[in-house]
Amino acid sequence: MKRFVLKEKQHLDGGILKIVVDRETGVHYLIGSGMGLSGMTPLLDQNGDVVIKKIKETSGL
């Protein structure tokens, strides 16, 4: 089974934003590419805390 799984993908003004989840830790990452740059950072909630929510094995992701 893959450690990282794509949870969501969105095209935005010539670039792509993806949310990827680490199955082992539950940490969600925001990945941006296109628009002449790329980067990856932990996804934060409204309080500035890292989003940590494990994915169920049967979720199909």
N, C-alpha and C positions, 0 to 999 in steps of 0.2 A: 504494500500500500504506500502511496506517495505521502511524504511528510507535509508538503504544502499543497493547498487546494484553492482554486479560483472560486471566490464566493460571488463576486459581482464585477461587471465590466461596463464602462460607459464611455462613449465617444463625446468629447467636449472641445469645441473650437479648434479642430485640427490636431488634437491629441487624444490620448486614451488614459483614463483613470481605471485602476483595478484595485479591488480589495482581495487580498490573499490571506488565508488563515493557516497558521502552523498547527497541524493536528496534535502535536505533542504538548504544546504549551497553551494553545487556545488564543495566542496573541494574533490580533488582526493587523495587517500592514496595508498602507496606502502606497500604491506604485503609480507614478505618472511617467508617461513617455510621449514623445512627439513634441511639437511646438518648439523644437530646437534644444530640448533638454530632457533629462530623465532623472528620476530619483525614487527613493524608497524611505518611508518613515513609519513608525508605529501609528496606528489610527487612534485618535483621541476622542473621548466622549465630551459632552457639554461641560463637564467639570475639569477637563484637562487631564483626565486619567486615561491610561492605556486601555483600549477595549480588549478584554480577555473573556472569551466565551468559547468553550470547546464545541466542536462540531460532532454531532452524533454520527456514528459509523454508518447508520442506515439512511442518512440524509440524501444520499445520491450525489453529493458534491465531490 
